[in-house]
Amino acid sequence: MKPTLLVLAAGMGSRYGSLKQMDPIGPGGEAIIDYTVFDAIRGGFGKVVFVIRKDFGDDFRSIFNYDRFGGKISVEYVYQMLDSLPEGFEVPAGREKPWGTNHAVMMGMSTVVEPFAVVNADDFYGADPILQMGNFLAGHAASVDDYAMVGYQVCNTLSENGTVSRGVCSVDADGYLVSMVERTKIERQGDQIVYIDNDGTHPLVEDTPVSMNLFGFTPDYFNHSNEYFKEFLRASQGDPKAEYYIPLVVNKLVSSGAARMKVLRTGSDWFGVTYKEDRPATVAKVRELIDQGVYPENLWKRN
């Protein structure tokens, strides 16, 4: 059973200012998504499922479809809807946006029946992390409550154009996640990397493992997500902007002992378009990878 790639592509990207999921950054008009799908095909994935919004669904489907990828991987789509809630719950007054990344993952429940990796549409993960995840999932097809994530070195995940948010990970001696703390303002200051919070500025070691939302799950994760979502909705009734993030569920599962998560370490560089000003550097880095032979000049016509 080949694993599935679940691509979270429903976000507008307010800081970027456009539908960055569709923005071409490769010489043949490829978007970041194209490179992730290309790596997934090489990594043994058999299907890609895009989580999108209905208001740009037709445009998205006209671009990212089976024909675009040369028929090398099955393609399906699901919609993240504000009112996709468990029975007995309603959208609270004042709520305008869907419920965050783990809510987006839950949209795949009716379509994904095999082990699956979760990725963001606007992050360039690199070939090694996708391959590692594909190998892990292929070896855990019959497993339950045994998941994985890719841990990037924080020094390889920064932007030159502003602070970034990363899930800073604590890992035990066997390579399993102990906890993940979201740090919303990480940047390089002089010769060190720091995160900033209400208590001030705190240093981070260069190779601190951080999450870039590259997770691997088996389908039992949907059941956990549904149950915890009910708890989340009850607890957040007074907050119309509360977000049901993947790390929230992962931390709950790991801390309770309900599941474990292997941290697959990589030295690969992450890059993307957190800010619109990041685009030129992203284009240049893709060009460099092409020149090194990691990717073909024209991603889909050559393969």
C-alpha positions in Angstrom: 0.0 0.0 0.0 1.6 3.2 -1.1 1.3 6.2 1.2 -0.7 9.4 0.4 0.5 13.0 0.4 -2.0 15.3 2.0 -1.3 18.9 1.0 -2.7 21.7 3.1 -3.5 24.4 0.5 -6.5 26.2 1.9 -4.7 29.2 3.4 -4.6 32.5 1.7 -1.2 33.6 3.2 -2.1 37.0 4.5 1.5 38.1 4.9 2.3 37.1 1.3 -0.7 38.9 -0.1 -1.9 36.4 -2.7 -2.7 32.7 -3.4 1.0 31.8 -3.0 0.1 28.1 -3.6 -0.2 28.9 -7.3 2.8 31.2 -7.7 5.4 29.9 -10.2 8.9 29.7 -8.9 10.5 27.2 -11.3 11.8 27.9 -14.8 8.9 25.9 -16.4 6.3 27.7 -14.3 6.4 25.2 -11.5 5.0 26.1 -8.1 6.4 24.9 -4.8 3.7 22.3 -4.8 5.1 20.8 -8.0 8.4 20.1 -6.4 6.8 18.5 -3.3 4.7 16.2 -5.5 7.7 15.4 -7.7 9.7 14.4 -4.6 6.7 12.4 -3.3 6.5 10.4 -6.5 10.2 9.6 -6.2 9.6 8.7 -2.6 7.0 6.1 -3.3 3.8 7.9 -2.7 0.8 6.8 -4.8 -1.7 9.6 -4.3 -1.9 13.3 -3.5 -4.9 14.8 -1.9 -5.2 18.6 -1.9 -7.2 20.4 0.9 -8.5 23.6 -0.6 -11.3 26.1 -0.3 -14.3 26.3 -2.5 -13.8 29.9 -3.4 -10.7 29.2 -5.4 -11.4 25.5 -6.0 -12.1 25.7 -9.7 -8.9 27.7 -10.4 -6.8 25.4 -8.3 -8.2 22.2 -9.9 -7.6 23.6 -13.3 -3.9 24.0 -12.5 -3.0 21.2 -10.2 -4.5 18.0 -11.6 -3.7 14.5 -12.9 -2.6 15.7 -16.3 -0.2 18.3 -14.9 1.7 15.6 -13.0 2.0 13.5 -16.1 -0.3 10.8 -14.8 2.4 9.6 -12.4 0.2 10.0 -9.2 -3.5 9.9 -8.4 -5.0 13.3 -7.5 -8.0 14.1 -5.3 -9.4 17.2 -3.7 -11.3 17.9 -0.5 -12.6 21.2 0.8 -12.0 22.7 4.2 -15.3 24.2 5.3 -16.0 26.4 8.3 -19.1 24.3 9.1 -17.4 20.9 8.9 -18.0 20.2 12.6 -18.9 17.1 14.7 -22.6 16.4 15.2 -24.1 18.7 17.9 -21.8 21.7 17.2 -22.5 24.9 15.3 -20.3 27.7 14.0 -20.1 30.3 16.8 -21.1 33.9 16.1 -18.2 35.9 14.8 -16.2 32.9 13.4 -15.1 33.7 9.9 -12.2 31.3 9.1 -11.9 27.5 9.3 -10.3 25.9 12.4 -6.6 25.6 11.5 -4.2 22.9 10.3 -5.5 19.9 12.1 -9.1 20.7 11.1 -7.7 20.7 7.5 -6.1 17.3 8.1 -9.5 16.0 9.2 -11.0 16.9 5.8 -9.1 14.0 4.4 -10.9 11.4 6.5 -13.3 10.3 3.8 -10.6 10.0 1.2 -7.4 8.8 2.9 -7.4 5.2 4.0 -3.7 4.6 3.8 -0.7 6.0 5.8 -0.2 9.6 4.8 2.2 12.5 5.1 0.9 16.1 5.8 2.7 19.0 4.1 2.1 22.7 3.6 1.5 23.9 0.1 3.9 26.9 0.4 6.9 25.1 2.0 9.8 23.7 0.0 10.8 20.6 2.0 13.5 19.0 -0.2 14.0 15.5 -1.5 15.6 13.9 1.6 12.8 14.7 4.1 10.1 13.5 1.7 12.0 10.3 1.0 12.6 9.6 4.7 8.9 10.1 5.4 7.9 7.9 2.5 10.1 5.1 3.7 8.8 5.4 7.3 5.1 5.3 6.2 5.8 2.3 3.9 7.1 0.4 6.8 4.2 1.3 9.1 1.2 0.5 7.0 -0.1 -1.9 9.6 0.8 0.2 12.6 -1.4 2.3 14.8 -0.5 5.2 17.1 3.1 5.1 15.7 3.7 8.3 13.8 6.7 10.4 12.5 7.7 14.0 11.8 10.7 15.6 10.1 12.8 17.7 12.4 14.7 20.4 10.6 17.6 22.3 12.1 16.3 25.7 13.0 19.3 27.4 11.3 18.0 26.0 8.0 14.5 27.3 8.3 14.8 31.1 8.8 13.7 34.0 6.6 15.8 37.1 5.9 12.7 39.2 5.7 11.2 38.8 9.2 10.5 36.5 12.1 9.1 33.0 11.5 7.0 30.6 13.6 8.3 27.1 14.3 7.4 24.2 16.5 10.5 23.8 18.7 10.9 20.2 19.6 12.3 18.3 22.6 13.5 14.8 21.6 14.4 11.8 23.9 17.5 9.6 23.6 15.7 7.2 21.3 14.7 9.9 18.8 11.0 10.2 19.8 9.2 13.5 20.4 8.8 14.6 24.0 7.1 17.9 23.4 6.7 20.6 20.7 6.3 24.3 21.7 5.2 26.8 19.1 7.5 29.8 19.0 6.0 32.6 17.0 8.9 35.0 16.6 12.2 33.3 15.7 15.0 35.2 13.9 18.7 35.5 13.7 20.2 38.4 15.7 23.9 38.8 15.0 25.7 35.5 15.5 22.8 33.7 17.3 19.3 32.5 16.7 16.7 33.6 19.2 13.0 33.4 19.9 11.1 36.3 21.3 8.1 36.1 23.7 6.5 38.1 26.5 9.4 37.3 28.8 12.1 38.6 26.5 14.6 37.2 24.0 15.9 33.6 24.4 18.7 31.8 22.4 18.3 28.7 20.4 21.1 26.3 19.4 21.7 26.3 15.7 20.7 22.6 15.2 17.6 22.7 17.5 15.0 20.4 15.8 11.9 22.3 14.6 8.7 21.2 12.9 7.8 22.5 9.5 4.5 20.7 9.4 5.9 17.6 7.7 4.1 14.8 9.6 3.4 11.2 9.0 0.3 9.4 10.3 -1.7 6.3 9.9 -5.5 6.6 9.4 -6.2 6.0 13.1 -5.0 9.6 13.6 -8.4 10.8 12.3 -10.2 9.2 15.2 -7.9 10.9 17.7 -8.4 14.2 15.9 -12.2 13.9 15.9 -12.4 13.2 19.6 -10.0 16.0 20.6 -11.7 18.4 18.3 -14.9 18.0 20.4 -12.9 18.9 23.5 -11.3 21.8 21.7 -14.6 23.2 20.6 -16.1 23.1 24.1 -13.0 24.7 25.6 -12.8 27.5 22.9 -16.4 28.6 22.8 -15.6 32.1 23.8 -12.8 32.6 21.3 -13.9 33.1 17.6 -10.3 32.9 16.4 -9.1 29.8 18.2 -7.1 27.4 16.0 -7.0 23.6 16.1 -3.3 23.1 15.2 -1.6 19.8 14.4 1.0 20.3 17.2 -1.9 20.7 19.7 -3.1 17.2 18.9 0.4 15.7 18.7 1.4 17.1 22.0 -1.8 15.7 23.6 -1.2 12.2 22.2 2.5 12.1 23.1 2.1 13.5 26.6 -0.7 11.1 27.4 1.2 8.1 26.0 -1.6 7.5 23.5 0.8 7.6 20.6 4.5 8.1 19.9 6.2 10.2 17.2 9.6 9.4 15.7 11.6 12.6 14.8 13.3 12.0 11.5 16.3 14.4 11.5 17.4 16.1 8.3 20.1 18.6 7.4 18.1 19.8 4.4 17.3 23.5 3.9 13.7 24.6 4.2 12.7 27.5 2.1 9.4 29.1 1.0 7.4 32.3 0.7 6.5 33.3 4.2 6.8 36.8 3.0 6.4 38.1 -0.6 10.0 39.4 -0.3 11.1 35.7 0.1 10.2 34.9 -3.5 13.4 36.0 -5.3 15.6 33.9 -3.0 13.3 30.9 -3.4 13.5 31.2 -7.2 17.3 31.4 -6.9 17.5 28.3 -4.6 15.4 26.3 -7.0 17.7 27.3 -9.8 20.7 26.2 -7.8 19.1 22.8 -7.2 18.4 22.4 -10.9 22.0 23.3 -11.7 23.1 20.6 -9.2 21.0 18.0 -11.0 18.6 17.5 -8.1 15.6 18.5 -10.3 15.2 18.6 -14.1 14.9 21.9 -15.9 11.3 21.2 -16.8 9.8 19.2 -14.0 7.0 17.3 -15.7 8.0 17.1 -19.4 11.3 15.4 -18.7 9.9 12.7 -16.4 
